[in-house]
Structures are given as C-alpha cells and as structure tokens.
Amino acid sequence: MPMYQFSCRDCGQGFEKKLRMSQASSQQECPSCGSEHTQKVFGAIAISGVSRSSSPSLPARPVNSPFS
C-alpha cells in the first residue's frame, strides 16, 4: 500500500498514512486534533524495497576450485 502525506487545515499538523489507492481521496482524521478538515499533500514518493547496486556482485569461487 502506498504512503500518503496529509496536512490538517485546523491545526496545521502534517501526517502520513498508508492507504489503499481507493481510500486516498477520502477525508482522513488528523491524529493530533481529530479534525477531518485535512488535505492530501503532494510531495516526494517513498519507495521501499531491496536496494541493488549498478554492478552485480559475483559469487565467490569455492576454495577448492579447479579454476583458481
């Protein structure tokens, strides 16, 4: 599920919520003041997962390899 950023119009507090895409446009309750006068904030996209380097690492050869 994607992470969305919101801002409360009443207290000004920002918060994040993990929501299904179908729930992202619905009003969310502010965790600070309980208000439902919130708006979605467009910011950087957070992507989580496995980090890979640009060059693949090669497995080490066995100690008793005939190719060493």
N, C-alpha and C positions, 0 to 999 in steps of 0.2 A: 504494500500500500504506500502511496506517495505521502510525503510530509508537506503540509501546507502551513503558511505563515498568516497570522491574523493580527489585527490591531483593534483594540476596543475604542469606540468613539466616546465613551463616557469617561473612562479613567486614563486612557492613552497607553495602557499596558499592551505590549506585544506578546504573542504566544504562538506556539506551534502545535499542530495536531496531525496525527496520522489518520487519514480518512480514505475511504473508497472514493474513486473519481465521481461516482454518482452522488456522494454526500458533500462534495467540495463547495458547491454553490449554496448550500443551506446555511442559515444563521447558526453560529456557534456561540456557546456561552463562555463568557470571559472567566477564566479561573480566579482572577483577582477580585472582581466586584460582583460577578454573577449576572452582569448585563448581557442582553442578547443584541445590543447595538454594536455589532462587530463587522469588520470588512476584511476581505481577503487581501493580503499584501503580495504584490508580485516582486520576487527577489531572486536570488541565486537558487539554482536547482541543486538539491543534495542527492547525490547518487552514492549508494553504498554497495559494496561488493568486494571481490578479490582484486587486489592491485597486481598488475603484471608489468614487468619491465619491457623495454622495447626490444631487448635481445634475449632470446630464450636461453635459459641455463641448460647446459648439457649435463647428463648424469655422469657421475664419476665412474671410471673404469674399475672393474674388480681388481683387487690386489694381485691375483694370480692370472691376469690376462695374458694370453699369448701375444698380444699386440703391443706390449709395453717395452 
